Amino acid sequence: MARKLYELVGAEEDRRFSPYCWRTRMALAHKGLDAETVPWRFTDDDPVVKSCAGRVPVLIDGDLTIWDSLAIAEYIAENFADKLLWPSDRKQRAEARSICAEMHAGFQALRSAMPMNVGARLPARGWNIEVQKDITRIAAIWGARSRFAGTGPFLFGRFGVADAYFAPVVWRFNTYEPDLPGQAAEYMRTMLKLPAMQAWAAEAAHEDEFVADDEPYRAAPA
Ligand SMILES: N[C@@H](CCC(=O)N[C@@H](CS)C(=O)NCC(=O)O)C(=O)O
């Protein structure tokens, strides 16, 4: 079997629950780049994970270890400039980095009330007024892609890091089903159809772990 490009240390069962790992996988896979996935449990004493921030994903490229999904995305984009993971236009690139940074550091209300749980259907669960402010802001970011109509259906026309960054939100909205304006709903449909999104969702369906409080309907039979 051909050696994969990188090793990616990600949380075990991360297809359902780890937005950070999902972003990284999307940035790689949609551009046809592959990584060997090394599962990691939060309780593991993994020396690689411990040697950096103690969190995943961690990308290993030979003797180089990179942690944090944004740093990893930048590294992949630099190594594969031909994959155009950032917009080629300088102003658009700055804007794309702004929304990724906003996603990376913000939307705390949404993150805590509507955790990513790929495949679960929990309409309206977790909604509150602070969460709605995050949803409204994200819908505005997604709606702004209309400027690129004709160049592609993604946030900056063609698929890039910004789309990978918002992919976990697509799953959150698929689970909690907030009302979205037309443009944002259309973007969500486009993202959900992507082969990488579909492939991991299919794999996520085989992951057994679940949080009983979040999915009471899945409680183990007596
Ligand atoms: N800012 C980091 C955050 C990574 C992160 O929080 N990962 C979670 C997995 S979803 C983790 O490793 N949690 C372990 C812990 O909190 O102990 C990134 O973007 O990579």
The ligand as a MOL file (V3000), in Angstrom:
LIG
                    3D

  0  0  0     0  0            999 V3000
M  V30 BEGIN CTAB
M  V30 COUNTS 20 19 0 0 0
M  V30 BEGIN ATOM
M  V30 1 N -7.3550 24.8930 19.0360 0
M  V30 2 C -7.1750 23.4650 18.8780 0
M  V30 3 C -8.2280 22.7600 19.7280 0
M  V30 4 C -8.1490 21.2690 19.6120 0
M  V30 5 C -9.0580 20.5580 20.6060 0
M  V30 6 O -9.5930 21.1570 21.5590 0
M  V30 7 N -9.2220 19.2670 20.3790 0
M  V30 8 C -10.0130 18.4380 21.2670 0
M  V30 9 C -10.6110 17.2910 20.4720 0
M  V30 10 S -12.0700 17.7810 19.6630 0
M  V30 11 C -9.1070 17.8130 22.2990 0
M  V30 12 O -8.0310 17.3940 21.9640 0
M  V30 13 N -9.5520 17.7170 23.5470 0
M  V30 14 C -8.7980 17.0480 24.5440 0
M  V30 15 C -8.8550 17.7120 25.8660 0
M  V30 16 O -9.5010 18.7700 25.9570 0
M  V30 17 O -8.2740 17.1630 26.7920 0
M  V30 18 C -7.2520 23.0940 17.3900 0
M  V30 19 O -7.8930 23.8210 16.6260 0
M  V30 20 O -6.6390 22.1050 16.9690 0
M  V30 END ATOM
M  V30 BEGIN BOND
M  V30 1 1 1 2
M  V30 2 1 2 3
M  V30 3 1 2 18
M  V30 4 1 3 4
M  V30 5 1 4 5
M  V30 6 2 5 6
M  V30 7 1 5 7
M  V30 8 1 7 8
M  V30 9 1 8 9
M  V30 10 1 8 11
M  V30 11 1 9 10
M  V30 12 2 11 12
M  V30 13 1 11 13
M  V30 14 1 13 14
M  V30 15 1 14 15
M  V30 16 2 15 16
M  V30 17 1 15 17
M  V30 18 2 18 19
M  V30 19 1 18 20
M  V30 END BOND
M  V30 END CTAB
M  END
